[in-house]
Amino acid sequence: MKNLTWQNPEQLFVAQVLINKVKSKCCGIKDEKNCINCGLCELSCHCKNIECIDVDYNTNNFANLSTPQCNAIACSYLNHIFEFAANTNRNKSLQFDGYVSTRNGKEAFVQIDQDNDSLESVRRLVGDFLLYSPSDRKIQIGIVVLQELPREGSRDVYNVLDALQAFPTTSNYRFFFTTFKLLRFLALHMEFNDFDFEDLLLDLSKENNIHDLYSTLKAIAPEEDETVKLLLNIV
């Protein structure tokens, strides 16, 4: 559940107008009853008069949104977390859904999949690396945003990642995974964006990365230890 509080009661009306505009822009939902708890109203308030409290970070209302809406929300989170992010697929002129760059100069293409198809997302990113990297440099980092983190199974992505790492021409490719819920958590708790991709996103090629990520997230929000475990599926 998300409650909105205003530090200055006199700005209640102005803040409510802002909420309506932001919700209309990001998810098309203007009433509190159907709010998806994306938190963008707080992140977009330049006066910092809106605060999200008692947020259930395990809610997965993003599944109810359209693909363009999910793309817009995910790229908004990435823009807040890192130095810059752009939603590049609004008019479907490009195959990749987003582009991100960090303060340290690292760049990545983004693929967002509501259907949780991590395998297809990685395949699309390989195509993005080959087709859309600028002529003066190669972008070989991809970010996959899903509803849930990948798990091993009949259609898992682990074998493909191993094959790409073993092949000489693709061994430098790096893929990071995250979820809408994790991005929301990071966006609402981070106070500065001086992190790189490997600090805040899951690298399945590294054996202990899930525990390293847990330590980083717990340091960002020490009071949310149980929430972090839940978001990372740590028992």
Buried (B, 14 or more C-beta within 10 A) or exposed (E): EBEBEBEEEEBEEBBBEBBBEBBEEBBEBEEEEEBBBBBBBBBBBEEEBBBBEEBEBEEBBBEEBEBBBBBBBBBBBBBBBBBEBBBBBEEEEBBBBBBBBBEEEBBBBBBBBBEBBBBBBBBBBBEBBEEBBEEEEEBBBBBBBBBEBBEEEEEBBBEBBEEBBEEEEBEEBBBBBBBBBBBBBBBBBBEEBEBBBBEBBBBBBEEEBBEBBBEBBBEBBEEBEEBBBBBBEEE
